[in-house]
Every structure is written in C-alpha cells, then in structure tokens.
Amino acid sequence: MAQQERDWDAGDIKAFMNGYSDSVCFISPKGSTCGRAQVTANYLKSYPDKSAMGDLTFDRLEVLTAGDDHAWCTGRWSLVRARDTLGGGFSLFWERGPSGWRILRDHTY
C-alpha cells in the first residue's frame, strides 16, 4: 500500500497497477471493470496527468487474513489536488502468488 501511494504521487499509474492481479475486478459506484488492462485504461482516462492524480493517502488500514495466501484490507483514501479534495473508503481482497501479494478485488467508494 505504501508503494502504491508513492507510485501514485509520482504520477506513475503503470507502476501503481503493479499492485493488482491480472484478473482484478474494480467495483465502484460507477460500475465494475475486470481485467488489469481495462482497469489501467480507466485510471489513465480518469487521471490523464500528475496534477489530476494529486496526492494520495491511505489510512485507517485494517488487515484480516483469509487463509495463508489471501487477506482483506479495509481503509480510507484521500486524494488532495489543487482544485479539490476527494475521499472515501475501500475493501481490497489480496492474493499471494509467485510475484508476491496482488489485489484481486478492489471495492472503492
């Protein structure tokens, strides 16, 4: 999560997406998108440059294990930009695989 904050704040969506599984599904009030390539495309469309991305912060993190190779992480996010501040919550379902921990499901609101 800390690496994702750093990648986002650097304006590097492709590096930010390294935290996601190839089979991720992203669920938000706008709908559902599955597949890392499509989720990446949506991020690139919604956040076309570093100023649109702003400064991302995660807090109130809670991690609950779900077996040896899975875990849930819940928390809050905030995005501070020059023109506004956004925020909400999330629930992430992680899986540990050969490449390390990756997000399988991202419910962001």
C-alpha positions, 0 to 999 in steps of 0.5 A: 500500500505504501508503494502504491501511494508513492507510485501514485504521487509520482504520477506513475499509474503503470507502476501503481497497477503493479499492485493488482492481479491480472484478473482484478475486478474494480467495483465502484459506484460507477460500475465494475471493470475486470481485467488489469488492462481495462482497469489501467485504461480507466485510471489513465482516462480518469487521471490523464496527468500528475496534477489530476492524480494529486496526492494520495493517502491511505489510512485507517488500514485494517488487515484480516487474513483469509487463509495463508495466501489471501487477506482483506484490507479495509481503509480510507483514501484521500486524494488532495489536488489543487482544485479539490479534495476527494475521499472515501473508503475501500475493501481490497481482497489480496492474493499471494502468488509467485510475484508476491501479494496482488489485489484481486478485488478492489471495492472503492467508494 
